Amino acid sequence: MGFSCGIVGLPNVGKSTMFNALLSTIQAEAANYPFCTIEPNVGKVAVPDPRVEILANIAGSQKLLPTQLEFVDIAGLVRGASKGEGLGNQFLAHIREVDAIVYMLRCFEDENITHVEGRINPLSDWEIIETELVLADLESLEKRINNAQKKAKGGDKDAKELLEVMEAAYKLAAEGTPVRNLKLNDAAQQKIFKNLQLLTSKPVMVVCNVDEDSAATGNEFSALVEAHCAQQKVACVVVSAKIEAEVSLLESAEERAEFLEALGLAETGLARIISTGYNMLDLITFFTIGPKEAHAWTLPKGSTAPQAAGVIHTDFEKGFIRAETISYEDYVACKGESGAKEAGKFRLEGKEYLVHDGDVLHFRFNV
């Protein structure tokens, strides 16, 4: 089960530099011209979680396998992308495939790096990105509404329910508002809305790419963006792509820690981007722990034990019997599975059990 965040922005805002750092390798060409990223670069990164190492130490696991999040570096967007300008059609198709969107905004001045709009204005860049996505949603909804109206007139009940949601979404988008702000009446409408796969229905995080001197405190550009994010209830992370790229090239954890400390940073901006993206997608982590490996797994919040088993292998879900369950806190406090059993903290959970973040699970199944 993969979860992905697409990094979008206007050309030359530092997306590829950030992506390179994100993967700690030079996988994307970072050049000073529009569309140096033509095909989306995809990479999986480990989600920072100290619990994996703690559990591994208790169990004596030989290998640590953290859970992962996928990031996609998508070609730069320009004004008019929804009408095919620049690499508009490719851009919109690639955005449609990701689960969440990272708006990367240029919050630094550098006369050696051109800006496609000829000025530095991150809020204007944000407006361009969102406008193009909204316009694409409007076009998509127009086509589908016409088709649904014909079916609804013929008495199709499903078409009527679909039409109600689409018309509400269209009205919001026509006002220039992302459809993720649409208020839905019930679970049925939520399911219909999700299946529409509209671009502006996806959760959003904003990343302010600042100059090196502003990495710890931000600057006047990032302050404007942070204020707008608070108003829009959107997650915001301030980073310096240049610093992140330098940190990613350091070989040891000690070197990286010293470098960050000298800059007044407690952790990398990338760690905050990854963690924020994980939380933004409303994901939780469960663990399978043994002498061979300590493995973290990703699961949508609200998933059942059989669904968690299916993340490991589809046969586990099909033949699910019970989930041997210990909470992370109990596993650590009792120093492992044996101690948890002795303390009465070991549970057998059935098919209706909703997995909690941090659960240590072992599945009983029969195929």
N, C-alpha and C positions, 0 to 999 in steps of 0.2 A: 504494500500500500504506500504510494508516494504522495507527498504533499509539496507543492511548489509555489515559490514566490517569483514573480517576474519583475525585474528591475527596469523601469522605464524612465524616460526623460528626454529632453531636447538633446541634440548633438553637442558634444564637447562639454558635458557637465561632470564627467569623471566616472561614468558608469563602468566602463571597461577596466579602468584603473582599480575601482572598488571591487569589481568581480575577480580580477586577478588576485588581489589581496585576500578576498573571501576564500578562495580556494588554495591560498598560499602557493600559487604557481602562476607562471605566465602562460595562460591558456587563451586569452583574448588579446587581440592587437589593440593597444591603446595609442591612437594616432590623432594628430590635430587636424582632422577633417571630418565632415559629416559622413555618417554611414560607414565608418570603418568596421562596424559590426553589422554584417549583412544577414548572416544566419544566426539564430539565437545560440549562444553558448550555454551549455547546461552543465551544472556541477552539483554534487552533493557534498554537504558540509556537516560535520558533527555538531550536534546541539550541546553546548556546554552544560554539564550536569555532574557535580561532584559526587552525587549519590552512587554512580556506577562504580567509582574507585573504592568508595567506602564498603559497598557490598562485596566487591571482589576481594578486598583484603580480609573480610570476615570469612568468606567461603574458600579462600585460597585459590581463586579462579586464575587459570593460566593466561587467559586472554580477556581483554575488555572490548566490548562492542557497543559504542554509544549509539543512540538513535540519530537519525539524519534528517536534514531538511534540504530540499532541492531549490537552487536558485537558477534563474534563467536571465542571461544578459541579452536584452532585446534591442534591435536596431533603433537608433534615435528617431524620435517623432518630430515632425514639423507641423506648423499651422497648415490646415487643409488635408491632414492625413485621412480623415474620414471620407474625403472626396478623391483619394488616390494620390495626393501630393507626396513627394519624397518616396518612401517605401511604405506608404500608407496601408495598402492591402495586406502586405506581409506582416506589418506591425500589428494590425488589428487581429489577424488570424493567430499570431503567436500569443497575444494577450488573452485571447479567448480560452487558451489551453491551460492557463495557470490558475491556481486556487486563490491567490492573493496578489496584490500589486504594491510594489515599492516605488513611490514617486521620488526620484532623485533630483534635487534642485541645486543649482549652482549658487553658492553663497560666498563666492570669492571673486576677487578682481585679479586679472592677469592679462596684460596687454599682449602677451605672446600666444594666448589661446583665444581664438575667435569665438564669438557667440553668434549663433545663427540669426538671432533677432537684433544684433548690434548693440545690446545693452545688458546690464546685469540687473535683473528684477525677478527674484525667485517667485513672488506671488503671481506675477504675470505668466511665468513659465508654468506654474501650477494650473492657472486658468486655461492655458492653451491645452495642456494635457487632458484636463477634465472635460473641456469643451469638445474636443475631438472624440473622446470616449462617449460622451452624452449624445453627440450627433450620430455616432455609429449605432447606438442603442435605438435612437428614434427611427432610423432607417430600417433597422431590423424589426421593430415593433409595427411599423406601418404595413410591412408586407404580411406579417402574421395576423394582424388585426383584420385586414381585409378578408383573409381566408376564413378566420374564425367567425366573422359576421355572417358569412354565407351559410356556414354550418349551423350557427345558432338560430338563424331564421327558419331553418329546416327542422328545428326542434331538438337538436343535439344538446343534451344536458351538459356533457363534458365541455363542449365548445362554449356554452354560456358561462360556465365557471371560469374557463380559461380567459374568455373575453373580458370578464370583470376585472381580473388581475392585470391583464395587459393594458386595458384602457386607463386604469389608475396609474400604472407605471409610465405610460405615454404622457399623461397629463403632467406628471412630475418632471419628466425629462424635457418636455416642451418648455418648461419654466427655467431650464438650464440647471436643474438640480439632479445630482446622482440618484439613481433609483434605490441605492442601499438605504436611503432614508424613508422608503415607502413603509407605511404602517399597514400591517396585514391583520385580518380578523381572526384567523384560526390556523391550525396545523395544516389543513387542506390547502389553504391559500399559500402558506409558506412553501409547501411542496411544489405547487404549480409555479411559484415565483422562482424557486431554485432551479427548476427544470428549464426555465427560459434562458439561463446562462447569459444574462446580460452583463456587459463589461463593467458597468458602474454599480453592479450588485456585489462585486467582490470586495472583501475587506481591504483597507488601504493603510499603509505606513508611509510616512514621509521621512526622507533622509536628507539632511542639510549638509552638503559638502562644503566645508569651510577651509580657509587657509591654515597653514601649519601653526601659526601663532594663536589661532582662535580655537584650537581643538579642545582645550580644557574649559573655556568659558563661553565659546560662541562669539558672534559678532552682531552688528546691527542688522544684517540681512537675516541671519538665523533667528534673531529675536522676533522679527516680523512674522516669520514662518511659524515659530513656536506659538505665538499668540493666536494665529489663524487656526493652527491645529487644535488648540484648546477650545476654540469656538466651535470647530467642526467635529470635536470629539474624535480626533484622529491621532494615532500614536506618532510620536516624533523622536528622531534620534539625530544628534549632531555629531558628525565625524569629519576627519580630514583624510581624504582618500590617499593623499601623498604619504601621510604618516602611517596609515594602515599598510600601504605597500612596502614601506621601509621595515615595519615591524615583521611583516610576513616573511622577509628574507633572512631574519635573524635565526640562527640555528637552535639555540637552547631556550628553554623557558626562563632561565635566570637572566639571559641577555635581554629577552623581551620585557621582563618585569623591571629591570634596571632602566631600560630605555623609556618605558612608560612613566616610571616614577620621576625621571628627570624632566618629563614634560608635564607633570602634575596630573597624570591620568591613572586611575585605579585599575582600569581594564581597557581592552581594545574596544573601539566603537563597533567592530565586527561582532564581538561577543554579544553586544547589546542588540544589534540588528537581528542576529540569529534568534536570540531569546524572545525578542519582541515579535518576530515573525511567527514563532512557534505558538506564543500565547494568542496572537491575533487570529490564528486559524482555529483557536479553541481546541487545542490538542492536549492530551495527557500522556504520561509515560508509565508503562509498567515494565517489570523486570522478570527475566528468567535467570536464575543463579545456580551455578554448579561448579564443580572442580575444574572443568574444561574451560568454561567461559561465563562471564557476567555480561548479559545481553540486555540492552534497553530497547524497547519497542514503542512505536508511535501509534496512538489510537485517538479517534475523535471522542471528546467528552460525551458521556451519556451512553457509551457502548456497553454491550452485555459481555459476559464471560465467553460465550461461544464465539462472538465476533472477535474478541481478543485472541482466542485460539486460532481463528482463521487468518489473522495477521501473520502467524508463524507458518501455518500450512493449511490449505483448504480442507484436507482430510481431518485435521484436528477439530475444525468447526462441524463438519458433517457427522463425525462420530463422538461428539462431545458428551461426556458423562458428568464430570465434576471438575471444579477448579480448586486445587489446594492453594489456600490464600493466607498470606501473612502481610500485614502492613509494613511499609518501610521502617516506620518508627519502632514497631515491635521487633522486627528482624534485627535492627541495630541494638536495641536495648537488651534483647535476649541473646545477643551474640550468635545469631544464626538460627537455622531451622530447628535443630534439636532443642535449643533453649526455648524457642517459641512454643514448641509442642509441650514441653514440661511446664511452661507458664500458662498454658491454656490459651495461647494467642494464635494457634493454628486452626484454620476454619476450612470446612468443605462447603463450597458455594455451588449453586445450581445454575440452570439456564437463564433465570431471571435476574441474576446478580449483575449490578452495574459496577463496572470496574472503577476503582478510585486511583487517582494519580499516586504513584509510588508503590502500588501493590506488587508484591513478589508472588508470582504465580507458577504453578506446575499443573499441567492439564492431564486429566485422565480421559482417555478416549478409546473408542473401539471402532475399527474400520472393517 
